[in-house]
Amino acid sequence: MPSVTTSKLEIAYEDSGPQDGPVVLLLHGWPDDASSWNTVAARLNGEGFRTLVPTLRGFGATRFIRADTPRTGSIGALAVDAIEFCDALGIETLFVAGHDWGASIAEALAIGWPERVVRLAMLSSAPRLGGLKTPPFWHAQLQWYHWFMATKRGEEAVRNDPHGFAHIHWVNWAPPGWFSEETFLEVAKSFSNPDWVDVTLHSYRSRWGEAELDPETAWLDEKVRATETLTLPSLYIQGQADGVNPPEATKSVPSKFSGPFESITLPGVGHFPQREAPEAVAQLLSRHFGAT
């Protein structure tokens, strides 16, 4: 994979499709990696789009440049990474699609740099507009791993077995049989990044106030919290069988968008639509980003 240097990172990425085509930035989630978008990217390339798929901080071959840089994972920090990545490649305007963490990063990009993000697509994770609210008990139960990581013993367990921790979410978040163990083991190589656990812990702890936000990028997290709605054309893709953010938990999503908006629920699909139903996702993104 090629890489670009930003203020804090050496970011590994995939760049495919016609170099003069409209740019689609594809942002992966957790626990996943850039390969999550392989099939979708290939289909978009065939439709004339150039796709850029960066590997997030703490994952895969992406590395921090300096040892003394805090290994933070708050969304503001990840979004600044993404805009610096685009700057390094000379990308001024773009379409953005993100899954899970990537959805939150995409949302933050649209809020922080509205003149650059033309259209937005979010998969499987609801907007954080207006700030995160404490979930009802039934949803908090599905999000047990958030609270587990907030404890010292939870941190110790994750550090001792990061791959096992990631694997249980692949099992729990989508219908049985959706992935092969060979696929997971290949993706799990990205979780061997020396900073994966630190970035993961900070991401989940900071979103609930159990850790301080990255001080350099807290302005963006606060701007997301202060923003009630988005007006740019947006698409939300949801798996009907999502085991962590089911449709019952995302009923308020349409109210977060005051501009052109479409919400799609894919039957029989869990938390990883771009892996479970890549043809359907590619078709939806091509239609959304190709619209005028």
ChimeraX attribute file (.defattr): number of C-alpha atoms within 10 A of each C-alpha:
attribute: neighborCount
match mode: 1-to-1
recipient: residues
	/A:1	10
	/A:2	11
	/A:3	16
	/A:4	16
	/A:5	17
	/A:6	19
	/A:7	13
	/A:8	15
	/A:9	21
	/A:10	19
	/A:11	25
	/A:12	22
	/A:13	20
	/A:14	18
	/A:15	16
	/A:16	16
	/A:17	20
	/A:18	15
	/A:19	13
	/A:20	9
	/A:21	13
	/A:22	18
	/A:23	24
	/A:24	25
	/A:25	24
	/A:26	26
	/A:27	27
	/A:28	26
	/A:29	23
	/A:30	15
	/A:31	20
	/A:32	24
	/A:33	22
	/A:34	22
	/A:35	17
	/A:36	22
	/A:37	22
	/A:38	14
	/A:39	17
	/A:40	24
	/A:41	27
	/A:42	16
	/A:43	19
	/A:44	20
	/A:45	21
	/A:46	13
	/A:47	17
	/A:48	17
	/A:49	24
	/A:50	22
	/A:51	27
	/A:52	23
	/A:53	22
	/A:54	26
	/A:55	28
	/A:56	30
	/A:57	27
	/A:58	24
	/A:59	27
	/A:60	24
	/A:61	20
	/A:62	22
	/A:63	21
	/A:64	20
	/A:65	14
	/A:66	10
	/A:67	8
	/A:68	7
	/A:69	10
	/A:70	13
	/A:71	21
	/A:72	24
	/A:73	26
	/A:74	28
	/A:75	29
	/A:76	27
	/A:77	24
	/A:78	24
	/A:79	24
	/A:80	20
	/A:81	21
	/A:82	23
	/A:83	18
	/A:84	19
	/A:85	24
	/A:86	19
	/A:87	12
	/A:88	13
	/A:89	12
	/A:90	9
	/A:91	14
	/A:92	12
	/A:93	17
	/A:94	20
	/A:95	23
	/A:96	29
	/A:97	26
	/A:98	25
	/A:99	27
	/A:100	22
	/A:101	24
	/A:102	26
	/A:103	28
	/A:104	27
	/A:105	29
	/A:106	30
	/A:107	27
	/A:108	26
	/A:109	25
	/A:110	23
	/A:111	20
	/A:112	20
	/A:113	11
	/A:114	16
	/A:115	12
	/A:116	16
	/A:117	22
	/A:118	15
	/A:119	24
	/A:120	27
	/A:121	26
	/A:122	26
	/A:123	28
	/A:124	29
	/A:125	24
	/A:126	24
	/A:127	27
	/A:128	22
	/A:129	23
	/A:130	15
	/A:131	16
	/A:132	12
	/A:133	8
	/A:134	9
	/A:135	11
	/A:136	9
	/A:137	9
	/A:138	9
	/A:139	15
	/A:140	14
	/A:141	13
	/A:142	15
	/A:143	15
	/A:144	11
	/A:145	14
	/A:146	18
	/A:147	15
	/A:148	16
	/A:149	20
	/A:150	19
	/A:151	13
	/A:152	9
	/A:153	11
	/A:154	16
	/A:155	16
	/A:156	12
	/A:157	15
	/A:158	19
	/A:159	15
	/A:160	12
	/A:161	11
	/A:162	17
	/A:163	19
	/A:164	12
	/A:165	15
	/A:166	17
	/A:167	15
	/A:168	10
	/A:169	16
	/A:170	20
	/A:171	14
	/A:172	15
	/A:173	20
	/A:174	23
	/A:175	17
	/A:176	10
	/A:177	8
	/A:178	14
	/A:179	14
	/A:180	8
	/A:181	10
	/A:182	9
	/A:183	10
	/A:184	15
	/A:185	13
	/A:186	12
	/A:187	19
	/A:188	21
	/A:189	15
	/A:190	21
	/A:191	24
	/A:192	16
	/A:193	16
	/A:194	14
	/A:195	18
	/A:196	21
	/A:197	22
	/A:198	17
	/A:199	20
	/A:200	22
	/A:201	23
	/A:202	22
	/A:203	24
	/A:204	21
	/A:205	22
	/A:206	18
	/A:207	19
	/A:208	16
	/A:209	10
	/A:210	16
	/A:211	16
	/A:212	14
	/A:213	24
	/A:214	21
	/A:215	11
	/A:216	10
	/A:217	16
	/A:218	16
	/A:219	15
	/A:220	20
	/A:221	23
	/A:222	15
	/A:223	17
	/A:224	25
	/A:225	15
	/A:226	13
	/A:227	14
	/A:228	16
	/A:229	19
	/A:230	21
	/A:231	14
	/A:232	18
	/A:233	19
	/A:234	24
	/A:235	23
	/A:236	23
	/A:237	22
	/A:238	26
	/A:239	25
	/A:240	21
	/A:241	19
	/A:242	22
	/A:243	20
	/A:244	21
	/A:245	22
	/A:246	20
	/A:247	18
	/A:248	9
	/A:249	15
	/A:250	14
	/A:251	10
	/A:252	12
	/A:253	17
	/A:254	17
	/A:255	11
	/A:256	18
	/A:257	20
	/A:258	14
	/A:259	12
	/A:260	12
	/A:261	19
	/A:262	14
	/A:263	14
	/A:264	14
	/A:265	15
	/A:266	16
	/A:267	12
	/A:268	14
	/A:269	22
	/A:270	27
	/A:271	27
	/A:272	23
	/A:273	25
	/A:274	24
	/A:275	19
	/A:276	19
	/A:277	19
	/A:278	19
	/A:279	15
	/A:280	14
	/A:281	21
	/A:282	20
	/A:283	14
	/A:284	17
	/A:285	23
	/A:286	20
	/A:287	12
	/A:288	19
	/A:289	24
	/A:290	14
	/A:291	9
	/A:292	5
